[in-house]
Amino acid sequence: MPPPPFFEVSEDTARETAGAMAGRIAGRWRELLLANGVTETQCSEYAQAFEHERMEAALRMGRGGV
């Protein structure tokens, strides 16, 4: 018996959503922080919060990978 859907969405929809969200975040986080007064040095300090293995996994989900 398969587990019940989480938040009533299918696994495929959840993966697509996670991938799309990761893509938006990965593609714009630095730009948005800089536009809101964060310095380049601070961005470099925050990079590990946005550039990591789990983000790469989420990006792969959006491209149909796992």
C-alpha positions, 0 to 999 in steps of 0.5 A: 500500500503506497503512503498517503500523499503529503499535502494532497499532492502527488509525488510528481507534483511535489518534485516538480514544485521543489525543483521549480522553487529551487530554480528560482532561489538558485537563480536569484538569491544573490541578485535579490540580496544585493538589491536589498542592501546586502554587501557582496562580502555578506553574500559570500558568507550566506552562499552556503545557505543557498549553494549546497548538495540539497539545493543541487538535488532539488534542482535535479528534481525539476529536471526530472532527475532524483 
